[in-house]
């Protein structure tokens, strides 16, 4: 979904000039920079978007703590760790409705759109950028959800109960 996000950025930049973007986990930084240059993003890009490769855990944690929204327009996922990390960090979320993402976010943890629906992606991100209190509310809910359902202790206990039930 990276191309979907990149395609809508110019309109989001115009509508929300205060916004700053970090594209992280990129496997090919040169290709992403070339894609941006080909589409005229070079003007002012340095102050508007940072392109980062694969991050180690401490860099990822710092980035999540300084962010307010996770844009996750993936086409295929199971139960993405980056979503759990963003939720635990108290971020608002715009994501696609694939894999376990809808279940993980519930009804109030984020805004979902279909993969490839650039209009819906832009509208959802615009909504959170226009109303930071919505992202903050999502973030509080997401932090509580992770504490309630996704900590190691909770998952271990659930698995143990399941195994005991299966074994009789």
N, C-alpha and C positions, 0 to 999 in steps of 0.2 A: 503493500500500500504506500510505499515511499513516493512513487510517482504521483499518486492521488494527492498526497499531502503537498508535495512541491507544486502541483498544478494550481492549488487553491491559495497558496501563500501570497501571491501578489495582491489579490483582492482583500485578503485578511489584513495585510500590511496597510493598505490604503484606508480600510475601515477602522483599524486599531493601530495607529502609529506607535503606541506605547509598547506594543508586543515585541518580544524577543524570543527567538526560537533556537533550540539545540537539537540537532539531528545526531543521535548517539547510536552506537552499535553498528556503524557503517562498515561494511566489509571492504569497500573500495572508495576511499576518500577522493582519489584523483577523478574517478568517473563521476562522482556526485558533484564535485567542483566544476567539471567540464559541462555537465548537464545544466548546472545553474548559469554558467557563463553563456552557453548557447542560447539561453532564454532571456538574456539581458539582466540577470540578477546581480551582476558584478557591482553595479552602482549601489553603494551603501550596504552591501551584503555583510561586510565585516562587523558592523555594529548591530545588525539585525538577526543574523543566524551564525551559529557555530556548528561546524561539522566535526564530529568526533568518531574515532574508530571504536573498537571493542574496549570497554572500560573494565579496570579491575574493581573489586568490590568496594574499596574505600572511595574511589573516584565516582562510582555509580551512586553510592550513598550521599556524597556531597552534592552531586547534581540533583538527586531527588529532593534533598532537603532545601535547595534553593529554588525549586520549581513550584508551580502552582497547578499545572494541568499536564496530564499525560495524554498525548494524541497517539492512538494506537490503531491505525487503519489496516490491520492485517487481513489477509485473505484466508489464511489457514492457521489455526492454533488448536491446542488441546487445552491445557490449563497453564497459561503463561506466567512464569515466575516474575517477569518484569511488571506485570499487572499487580501481583501480590505485593511486590516491593513498593510500587507506587501507592497502592492502597494503604500499606503500613505507614508510609511517609505522609499520609494525609492529603494526597492530591485529588483534585477533581479529574474526571476521566471522560474522554470521548474515544470510543472504540467501536469496532465492528462486532456484529452479533454472530460470531463464529465460536465453535468449540464450547468450552465451559464459561466463556466470558459473561454471557447474560446471567448465568447462575451465580457467578462470583460477585458481580456488581449488584444484583438484585434490582429492584425498581428505582431506587434512589441513589445508587452509588455512581452513576454515570449516565451519559447519553449514548445510546447505541444507534448505529446506522448499518446499512447493508454494505458489504465489500464492493468497492468500485463506485458507490453513490457519492460522487464528489460534491454535489449540491447539498446533500444531507450532512456530509462531513463539514463543509464550510459553514452551514447554518448552525450546527451544534457547537463548533469551536467559536463562532461569532457570539453565540448565546453566552458561553462561559466567559469570553473576553469582555463582553458588555456588562456582565453581572457577576463580578468576582465573588459576591456573597453566595451564589449558587455553587461555585467550585469549592468554596470553603465549607459549605454545608455537606457537599458530597464527600469532601476530605474527612470531615469529622465522622461521618457515617462509615466511610471506608476503613478508617483506623479502628473503629469499634468492631466492625465485621471481622477484620483480621485477628484482633484480640480474642474474639468470641469463637471463631470457627477455624482459623488457620494457623494457630501457634503449634509448635512441635508437640507440646503436651496434649493439646486437644486432639490433634491428628493421631498421635500414638494411642490415646485412650479410645478413640473411635475405632481404630484398627484392631486393638486388642478385643474390644467388645464384639466386633464383627467376627474375628477369628474364633472367639469362645462360642459364639452362637453357631457358627458353621460346624465346629467340632462337637457341639452338643454338650 
